[in-house]
Amino acid sequence: MSAPDSESNGVGPENSSGDDSSKINRAFLEDVYERYFDRIYRYCSYRLFAKEAAEDATATVFLRLAERVGEFERKNELELRKWLYGTARNAVSSHWRSRKQRMKILGAICEERRGDLEHYGDAEGSKGVDWSNLYLAMSRLNAKQQHFVTLRFFEGYRPKEVAELLGIRSITVRVTVSRALKKLRKYLTEVSYYEVGKD
């Protein structure tokens, strides 16, 4: 009796290599998911303000990672991080471009955000922050300013690290963040003045 054909039984060298590759890819995805899911979700939350939109955007990032997992075998940690945040930024922008989504997001700011991410604020020593007004103020910034402020303050990256992530100079980060903070302070001051005037 002849020996069973290894290829027909799916246990030949080629198939085994494919199984090994699949296991490696799966392990890589699980590792990235565990280390970055909360960060990317938090980033999307601070940019989109609405839980459902943030979940959709975060899911988009990791679906695209799964589709292109083979490309990341030769990338280092910084390159991976740049890709994740860059893809998250694009997913956020896609949501904002839709008028329906934009209205939904803005409508959720005052209704949902104060409590939804409260534990993030507490963890960062921000108890007492009026999240509704802060998110409204953030929505007044342009997309670039929102991106920089979120990475700098909500994600905790230093200007040099933000610059590395985005492939730009540190001075560009500092200037953009400075201008964004000026706009935020102006809006929050106006809101505080208005609320005091109502009492």
C-alpha positions as CSV (number, residue, x, y, z in Angstrom):
1,M,0.0,0.0,0.0
2,S,1.4,3.4,-1.0
3,A,2.0,6.1,1.6
4,P,-0.8,8.7,1.8
5,D,-0.2,11.8,-0.2
6,S,0.8,14.5,2.3
7,E,-0.6,17.4,0.2
8,S,-4.0,15.8,-0.3
9,N,-4.3,15.4,3.5
10,G,-3.5,19.1,4.1
11,V,-0.4,18.3,6.3
12,G,2.4,19.0,3.8
13,P,5.2,21.5,4.4
14,E,3.4,24.3,2.5
15,N,0.2,24.0,4.5
16,S,2.1,23.8,7.8
17,S,3.9,27.0,6.9
18,G,0.6,28.7,6.3
19,D,-0.7,27.5,9.6
20,D,2.4,28.9,11.4
21,S,2.0,32.2,9.7
22,S,-1.7,32.3,10.6
23,K,-0.8,31.7,14.3
24,I,1.9,34.4,14.2
25,N,-0.6,36.9,12.7
26,R,-3.2,36.0,15.2
27,A,-0.8,36.4,18.1
28,F,0.4,39.7,16.7
29,L,-3.2,41.0,16.4
30,E,-4.1,39.9,19.9
31,D,-0.9,41.6,21.3
32,V,-1.6,44.9,19.5
33,Y,-5.3,44.8,20.5
34,E,-4.4,44.3,24.1
35,R,-1.9,47.1,24.2
36,Y,-3.6,49.7,22.0
37,F,-7.3,49.2,22.0
38,D,-8.0,51.3,25.0
39,R,-5.7,54.1,23.7
40,I,-7.3,54.2,20.2
41,Y,-10.8,54.1,21.7
42,R,-9.9,56.9,24.1
43,Y,-8.5,58.9,21.2
44,C,-11.6,58.4,19.1
45,S,-13.8,59.2,22.1
46,Y,-12.1,62.6,22.7
47,R,-12.4,63.4,19.0
48,L,-15.9,62.2,18.3
49,F,-17.6,62.7,21.8
50,A,-20.2,60.0,21.1
51,K,-19.7,56.4,22.3
52,E,-21.3,54.7,19.3
53,A,-19.3,56.8,16.8
54,A,-16.1,56.2,18.8
55,E,-16.7,52.4,18.9
56,D,-17.3,52.4,15.1
57,A,-14.1,54.3,14.4
58,T,-12.1,52.1,16.7
59,A,-13.5,49.0,15.1
60,T,-12.5,50.4,11.7
61,V,-8.9,50.8,12.8
62,F,-8.5,47.2,14.0
63,L,-10.4,45.8,11.0
64,R,-7.9,47.5,8.7
65,L,-5.0,46.3,10.8
66,A,-6.3,42.7,10.4
67,E,-6.6,43.2,6.6
68,R,-3.0,44.4,6.4
69,V,-1.4,42.4,9.2
70,G,1.3,40.9,7.0
71,E,2.7,44.3,6.3
72,F,3.6,44.9,9.9
73,E,6.1,42.1,10.4
74,R,8.9,44.4,9.4
75,K,7.7,47.6,11.1
76,N,9.0,48.8,14.5
77,E,6.9,50.0,17.4
78,L,7.0,53.7,16.4
79,E,5.8,52.8,12.8
80,L,3.0,50.7,14.2
81,R,1.9,53.5,16.5
82,K,2.0,56.1,13.7
83,W,-0.1,53.8,11.6
84,L,-2.7,53.2,14.3
85,Y,-3.2,56.8,15.2
86,G,-3.1,57.9,11.5
87,T,-5.8,55.4,10.7
88,A,-7.8,56.5,13.7
89,R,-7.5,60.1,12.6
90,N,-8.8,59.1,9.1
91,A,-11.7,57.2,10.7
92,V,-12.6,60.1,12.8
93,S,-12.5,62.5,9.8
94,S,-14.7,60.1,7.9
95,H,-17.4,60.4,10.6
96,W,-17.1,64.2,10.7
97,R,-17.5,64.5,7.0
98,S,-21.0,63.0,7.2
99,R,-23.5,65.7,8.0
100,K,-25.8,63.2,9.7
101,Q,-23.0,61.9,11.8
102,R,-21.8,65.4,12.6
103,M,-25.2,66.4,13.9
104,K,-25.4,63.1,15.9
105,I,-22.0,63.7,17.4
106,L,-22.7,67.3,18.4
107,G,-26.1,66.4,19.8
108,A,-24.4,63.8,22.0
109,I,-21.8,66.1,23.5
110,C,-24.0,67.5,26.3
111,E,-26.2,64.4,26.7
112,E,-23.6,61.7,27.0
113,R,-20.0,62.8,27.5
114,R,-20.0,64.0,31.1
115,G,-20.3,60.5,32.6
116,D,-19.2,58.2,29.8
117,L,-15.5,59.0,30.1
118,E,-15.4,60.3,33.7
119,H,-13.1,57.5,34.8
120,Y,-10.5,58.7,32.3
121,G,-10.7,62.2,33.7
122,D,-10.4,60.9,37.3
123,A,-7.4,58.8,36.4
124,E,-5.6,61.8,35.1
125,G,-6.4,63.9,38.1
126,S,-9.1,65.9,36.4
127,K,-12.0,65.6,38.9
128,G,-14.3,68.6,38.7
129,V,-13.8,69.1,35.0
130,D,-17.0,70.2,33.2
131,W,-16.7,67.7,30.5
132,S,-19.7,69.0,28.5
133,N,-18.2,72.5,28.1
134,L,-14.8,71.0,27.4
135,Y,-16.1,68.8,24.6
136,L,-18.1,71.7,23.2
137,A,-14.9,73.8,23.3
138,M,-13.0,71.0,21.6
139,S,-15.6,70.8,18.8
140,R,-14.7,74.5,18.0
141,L,-11.2,73.5,17.1
142,N,-10.3,72.5,13.6
143,A,-9.4,68.8,12.9
144,K,-5.7,69.4,13.1
145,Q,-5.9,71.2,16.4
146,Q,-8.2,68.5,17.9
147,H,-5.7,65.8,16.7
148,F,-2.7,67.6,18.3
149,V,-4.5,68.4,21.6
150,T,-5.8,64.9,22.0
151,L,-2.4,63.3,21.5
152,R,-0.7,65.9,23.7
153,F,-3.0,66.1,26.7
154,F,-5.5,63.2,26.6
155,E,-3.0,60.6,25.4
156,G,-0.1,62.2,27.3
157,Y,2.5,62.4,24.6
158,R,5.2,65.0,24.9
159,P,5.6,67.5,22.0
160,K,8.7,65.6,20.7
161,E,6.7,62.3,20.7
162,V,3.8,63.9,18.9
163,A,6.2,65.2,16.3
164,E,7.7,61.7,15.9
165,L,4.2,60.2,15.4
166,L,3.2,62.7,12.8
167,G,6.6,63.1,11.1
168,I,6.8,66.8,11.7
169,R,9.0,69.3,13.8
170,S,8.4,69.8,17.5
171,I,8.0,73.5,17.0
172,T,5.0,72.9,14.7
173,V,3.4,70.8,17.5
174,R,4.1,73.5,20.1
175,V,2.7,76.3,18.0
176,T,-0.4,74.4,17.0
177,V,-1.2,73.3,20.5
178,S,-0.5,76.8,21.9
179,R,-3.0,78.3,19.4
180,A,-5.6,75.6,20.2
181,L,-5.3,76.2,23.9
182,K,-5.8,79.9,23.4
183,K,-9.1,79.1,21.5
184,L,-10.1,76.7,24.2
185,R,-9.5,79.2,27.0
186,K,-11.4,81.9,25.2
187,Y,-14.4,79.7,24.7
188,L,-14.4,78.3,28.2
189,T,-14.0,81.9,29.7
190,E,-17.0,83.0,27.6
191,V,-19.1,80.1,28.8
192,S,-18.1,80.7,32.5
193,Y,-19.0,84.4,32.2
194,Y,-22.3,83.5,30.6
195,E,-23.2,81.0,33.3
196,V,-22.2,83.4,36.1
197,G,-24.4,86.1,34.5
198,K,-27.4,83.7,34.6
199,D,-27.1,83.3,38.4
